Amino acid sequence: MDTTVASTGTEGKAWGGGNRPLKASYGKLMMWFFIVSDALTFSGFLAAYGFSRFKFLDSWPIADEVFTHFPFLHGVEAPMYYVAFMTFILIMSSVTMVLAVDAGHHMNKAKVTFYMFLTIIGGLIFVGSQAWEWNTFIKGEYGAVQTKGGNILQFGEYKDVNGEQVFKRVAVSEFAILQHGDRVQHQRDNGLWFVSEGSLPEYTVDEVYAGLAANSNILVRNQIINEDGEKTVLSREESLRQIKDNGKLFVQGANLKVNEYGTSLFADFFFFITGFHGFHVFSGVVINIIIFFNVILGTYERRGSYEMVEKVGLYWHFVDLVWVFVFTFFYLV
């Protein structure tokens, strides 16, 4: 029986099926296709963020005033320090991944194991740091009052810093005056049975106003950015008037409805984009752990190739590169 395969005329051509296109394996090509498609997804998200920020350019929260916290340093303002630390850890994990891939090319199982372990540790630190940052962002620190028009009014006082008067935020809990009386939450027997209500705010607007009136040193600033790149601080009279006439709700921290730092769009994009990237990092850590144990078990040693380490390395470098853009858009620009 003749078993000769007929010639198709495509042998020797790049896409003829006999060669590896671009001298890359099928697995690497599929990883590159995934990376390109995912890059387009992130590009769309960041473009939407950019358009929204441009639209509300004069009222967008200032990153240096939002991300000022550092673990175990309560009350110490360290703007962007922890975010810079997170970025450094993620970039260094990319370096250790490069070293793991290089060790794989030399079939050095011990070094691949060591550098993969360091990469996993770096990824876990980043994911944990992002969870801490989310928790801090959601809880908030100072509190603010949302007006009937949806604007955010923050509180603070001028303090002497190196001979210069600088406006410093003051927490509402430090001056609000609690008033007697019970605040009853919406219930089925005193309202619409099909309408649910979230937890009551910690303070009422009247309690905030009473505390503001009793402390003449405290002023209100709105979310409009002035020519100096700072939020606009209102006069004492205007501060009292805005809270009394326009105050609607006390807000603490940030969520998908309200945001004590400014426009709620900032929080919406922050949670969505950083959460989407965080999911990628977490997924990468899980994949790295699987590859790490396969390395320990000698799976790739028996195959005679550590290409799987290289493929997961491509994904990890992509995740690191995306964070550089997210970091730039949210924290630096």
C-alpha positions as CSV (number, residue, x, y, z in Angstrom):
1,M,0.0,0.0,0.0
2,D,1.4,3.4,-1.0
3,T,1.7,5.6,2.1
4,T,3.4,8.6,0.4
5,V,1.9,11.9,1.3
6,A,1.1,14.1,-1.7
7,S,3.0,17.4,-2.0
8,T,0.9,20.5,-1.3
9,G,3.4,23.0,-2.6
10,T,3.6,24.8,0.7
11,E,6.5,23.0,2.1
12,G,9.3,25.3,3.3
13,K,7.1,28.3,3.4
14,A,6.6,30.2,6.7
15,W,2.9,29.4,7.0
16,G,3.0,26.1,5.1
17,G,2.6,24.0,8.2
18,G,6.0,22.5,8.0
19,N,7.8,25.3,9.7
20,R,7.2,27.2,13.0
21,P,6.0,30.7,12.1
22,L,8.4,33.4,13.3
23,K,10.5,30.5,14.7
24,A,8.2,30.4,17.7
25,S,6.3,27.4,19.0
26,Y,2.5,27.2,18.9
27,G,2.3,27.9,22.6
28,K,4.4,31.1,22.4
29,L,2.3,32.3,19.4
30,M,-0.9,31.8,21.3
31,M,0.5,33.6,24.4
32,W,1.4,36.6,22.1
33,F,-2.1,36.6,20.6
34,F,-3.5,36.7,24.1
35,I,-1.2,39.5,25.2
36,V,-2.0,41.6,22.2
37,S,-5.8,41.2,22.7
38,D,-5.5,41.9,26.4
39,A,-3.3,45.0,25.7
40,L,-6.1,46.3,23.5
41,T,-8.6,45.8,26.4
42,F,-6.4,47.7,28.8
43,S,-5.9,50.4,26.3
44,G,-9.6,50.9,26.0
45,F,-10.1,51.1,29.7
46,L,-7.2,53.6,30.1
47,A,-8.5,55.7,27.2
48,A,-12.0,55.9,28.8
49,Y,-10.3,57.0,32.0
50,G,-8.3,59.6,30.1
51,F,-11.4,61.0,28.4
52,S,-13.4,61.2,31.7
53,R,-10.5,62.9,33.5
54,F,-10.2,65.4,30.7
55,K,-13.9,66.2,31.0
56,F,-13.7,66.8,34.7
57,L,-10.2,68.2,34.7
58,D,-11.0,71.0,37.1
59,S,-12.5,68.8,39.8
60,W,-10.5,65.5,39.6
61,P,-9.0,64.2,42.9
62,I,-5.3,65.0,43.4
63,A,-3.4,61.7,43.7
64,D,-0.9,63.2,46.2
65,E,-3.7,63.9,48.5
66,V,-5.5,60.6,48.1
67,F,-2.7,58.0,48.3
68,T,-0.8,59.3,51.4
69,H,-1.0,56.3,53.6
70,F,1.8,53.8,54.5
71,P,1.3,50.6,56.6
72,F,2.1,51.0,60.3
73,L,2.7,54.7,60.0
74,H,-0.7,56.1,61.0
75,G,-0.9,59.9,60.8
76,V,2.3,60.2,58.8
77,E,1.7,61.7,55.3
78,A,3.8,59.8,52.8
79,P,2.3,60.7,49.4
80,M,2.8,58.0,46.8
81,Y,5.5,56.2,48.8
82,Y,3.7,53.0,49.2
83,V,2.5,53.0,45.6
84,A,6.2,53.5,44.6
85,F,7.1,50.6,46.8
86,M,4.5,48.3,45.2
87,T,5.7,49.3,41.7
88,F,9.3,48.6,42.7
89,I,8.4,45.1,44.0
90,L,6.5,44.2,40.8
91,I,9.3,45.4,38.5
92,M,11.8,43.4,40.6
93,S,9.6,40.4,40.2
94,S,9.9,40.8,36.5
95,V,13.7,40.8,36.9
96,T,13.7,37.6,38.8
97,M,11.4,36.1,36.1
98,V,14.0,37.0,33.5
99,L,16.6,35.3,35.5
100,A,14.4,32.2,35.8
101,V,13.9,32.1,32.0
102,D,17.7,32.5,31.5
103,A,18.4,29.7,34.0
104,G,15.9,27.5,32.1
105,H,17.8,28.1,28.8
106,H,20.8,26.7,30.6
107,M,18.8,23.8,32.1
108,N,19.7,24.9,35.6
109,K,16.8,23.5,37.7
110,A,18.1,24.9,41.0
111,K,18.3,28.5,39.7
112,V,14.9,28.2,38.0
113,T,13.4,27.1,41.2
114,F,15.0,29.9,43.2
115,Y,14.1,32.7,40.9
116,M,10.5,31.4,40.4
117,F,10.1,31.4,44.1
118,L,11.3,35.0,44.3
119,T,8.9,36.0,41.5
120,I,5.9,34.4,43.4
121,I,6.9,36.2,46.6
122,G,7.0,39.5,44.7
123,G,3.6,38.9,43.2
124,L,2.1,38.0,46.5
125,I,3.5,41.1,48.1
126,F,2.0,43.2,45.3
127,V,-1.4,41.6,45.5
128,G,-1.4,42.0,49.3
129,S,-0.4,45.6,49.0
130,Q,-3.1,46.3,46.5
131,A,-5.7,44.7,48.9
132,W,-4.4,46.9,51.7
133,E,-4.6,50.0,49.5
134,W,-8.2,49.1,48.5
135,N,-9.2,48.7,52.1
136,T,-7.7,52.1,53.0
137,F,-9.3,53.8,50.1
138,I,-12.7,52.3,50.9
139,K,-12.6,53.1,54.6
140,G,-11.3,56.7,54.2
141,E,-9.8,58.8,56.9
142,Y,-11.2,62.3,57.0
143,G,-14.8,62.2,55.7
144,A,-16.6,64.9,53.8
145,V,-20.1,66.2,52.9
146,Q,-21.8,65.7,49.6
147,T,-23.9,68.5,48.4
148,K,-27.3,68.3,46.7
149,G,-25.5,68.8,43.4
150,G,-23.2,65.9,44.0
151,N,-20.1,68.0,44.8
152,I,-17.7,67.0,47.6
153,L,-16.9,69.4,50.5
154,Q,-13.8,68.7,52.6
155,F,-12.7,70.2,55.9
156,G,-9.4,71.5,57.1
157,E,-7.5,74.4,58.6
158,Y,-4.4,76.4,57.8
159,K,-1.2,75.4,59.6
160,D,2.2,76.9,59.6
161,V,4.7,74.6,57.8
162,N,8.2,76.0,57.5
163,G,6.9,79.6,57.7
164,E,4.2,79.0,55.1
165,Q,0.4,78.7,55.7
166,V,-0.6,75.3,54.3
167,F,-4.2,73.9,54.3
168,K,-4.3,70.6,56.1
169,R,-7.3,68.2,56.1
170,V,-9.2,67.7,59.4
171,A,-11.2,64.6,60.1
172,V,-15.0,65.2,60.6
173,S,-14.8,63.0,63.7
174,E,-12.5,65.6,65.4
175,F,-15.1,68.5,65.3
176,A,-18.6,67.1,64.6
177,I,-21.0,67.6,67.6
178,L,-23.3,64.6,68.2
179,Q,-26.9,65.6,68.7
180,H,-29.4,63.7,70.9
181,G,-32.1,61.7,69.2
182,D,-32.4,58.4,67.5
183,R,-31.9,58.1,63.7
184,V,-34.3,55.4,62.6
185,Q,-33.3,53.4,59.5
186,H,-35.9,52.7,56.8
187,Q,-38.1,49.7,57.8
188,R,-40.9,47.9,56.1
189,D,-43.5,49.3,58.5
190,N,-42.6,52.9,58.0
191,G,-41.8,53.1,54.3
192,L,-41.9,51.2,51.0
193,W,-41.5,47.5,51.6
194,F,-39.6,46.9,48.4
195,V,-37.0,49.6,49.0
196,S,-33.8,48.7,50.8
197,E,-31.5,51.1,52.6
198,G,-27.8,50.9,53.4
199,S,-26.2,51.6,56.7
200,L,-26.8,55.0,58.2
201,P,-23.9,57.5,57.9
202,E,-21.9,58.1,61.0
203,Y,-22.9,61.7,61.2
204,T,-25.7,63.8,60.0
205,V,-25.1,67.1,58.1
206,D,-26.6,69.0,61.1
207,E,-24.0,67.5,63.4
208,V,-21.2,68.4,61.0
209,Y,-22.6,71.9,60.7
210,A,-22.8,72.3,64.5
211,G,-19.2,71.3,64.8
212,L,-18.1,73.6,62.0
213,A,-19.9,76.5,63.6
214,A,-18.3,75.8,66.9
215,N,-14.7,75.7,65.5
216,S,-13.8,79.0,63.8
217,N,-10.5,77.7,62.6
218,I,-12.0,75.1,60.3
219,L,-12.8,75.9,56.7
220,V,-14.4,74.1,53.8
221,R,-12.8,73.5,50.5
222,N,-14.7,72.3,47.4
223,Q,-13.4,70.0,44.6
224,I,-12.7,72.7,42.1
225,I,-9.0,73.0,41.3
226,N,-7.7,76.6,41.2
227,E,-4.9,78.1,39.1
228,D,-2.3,76.9,41.6
229,G,-3.3,73.3,41.1
230,E,-5.0,73.1,44.6
231,K,-8.5,72.7,45.7
232,T,-10.4,75.9,46.3
233,V,-10.7,76.9,50.0
234,L,-13.9,78.8,50.9
235,S,-14.2,81.7,53.3
236,R,-15.6,81.2,56.7
237,E,-19.0,82.6,55.8
238,E,-19.2,80.6,52.6
239,S,-18.1,77.5,54.4
240,L,-21.0,77.7,56.8
241,R,-23.4,78.6,54.1
242,Q,-22.5,75.7,51.8
243,I,-22.9,73.1,54.6
244,K,-26.1,74.5,55.9
245,D,-27.9,75.2,52.5
246,N,-26.3,72.6,50.2
247,G,-25.2,69.8,52.5
248,K,-26.9,66.5,51.7
249,L,-25.0,63.6,53.1
250,F,-21.9,62.8,55.2
251,V,-19.6,60.4,53.3
252,Q,-16.6,58.4,54.6
253,G,-14.2,56.8,52.2
254,A,-15.0,55.7,48.7
255,N,-17.3,53.2,47.0
256,L,-19.1,52.9,43.7
257,K,-21.7,55.5,44.8
258,V,-19.9,58.2,46.7
259,N,-16.3,59.3,47.1
260,E,-15.0,61.6,49.8
261,Y,-12.0,62.5,47.6
262,G,-14.0,64.0,44.8
263,T,-16.0,62.9,41.8
264,S,-17.3,59.3,42.1
265,L,-16.0,58.6,38.6
266,F,-12.5,58.5,40.0
267,A,-13.4,55.7,42.4
268,D,-15.3,53.8,39.7
269,F,-12.3,53.8,37.4
270,F,-9.9,53.1,40.3
271,F,-11.8,50.0,41.4
272,F,-12.4,48.7,38.0
273,I,-9.0,49.2,36.3
274,T,-6.7,48.4,39.3
275,G,-9.0,45.5,40.2
276,F,-8.8,44.1,36.7
277,H,-5.0,44.4,36.8
278,G,-4.9,42.9,40.2
279,F,-6.9,39.9,38.9
280,H,-4.2,39.5,36.2
281,V,-1.5,39.6,38.8
282,F,-3.3,37.1,41.1
283,S,-3.9,34.8,38.1
284,G,-0.2,35.1,37.2
285,V,0.8,34.2,40.8
286,V,-1.4,31.1,40.6
287,I,0.1,30.0,37.3
288,N,3.6,30.7,38.6
289,I,2.9,28.5,41.6
290,I,1.8,25.6,39.3
291,I,4.9,26.0,37.1
292,F,7.1,26.3,40.3
293,F,5.9,22.9,41.5
294,N,6.3,21.4,38.1
295,V,9.9,22.6,38.1
296,I,10.5,21.0,41.5
297,L,9.0,17.7,40.3
298,G,11.4,17.8,37.3
299,T,8.6,17.9,34.7
300,Y,10.5,20.3,32.4
301,E,13.8,18.6,33.1
302,R,12.4,15.4,31.7
303,R,10.9,17.2,28.7
304,G,14.3,18.7,28.0
305,S,12.9,22.2,27.8
306,Y,11.8,25.0,30.1
307,E,9.7,26.7,27.5
308,M,6.7,26.7,29.8
309,V,8.6,29.0,32.2
310,E,9.3,31.3,29.2
311,K,5.7,31.4,28.2
312,V,4.5,32.3,31.7
313,G,7.3,34.8,31.8
314,L,5.8,36.6,28.7
315,Y,2.5,36.9,30.6
316,W,4.3,38.2,33.7
317,H,6.2,40.8,31.8
318,F,3.0,42.0,30.2
319,V,1.3,42.4,33.6
320,D,4.3,44.4,34.8
321,L,4.2,46.6,31.7
322,V,0.5,47.3,32.1
323,W,1.0,48.4,35.7
324,V,3.6,51.0,34.5
325,F,0.8,52.6,32.4
326,V,-1.8,52.2,35.2
327,F,0.6,53.8,37.7
328,T,1.3,56.6,35.3
329,F,-2.4,57.4,34.6
330,F,-3.7,57.1,38.1
331,Y,-0.8,58.3,40.3
332,L,1.6,60.5,38.3
333,V,-0.4,62.4,35.7
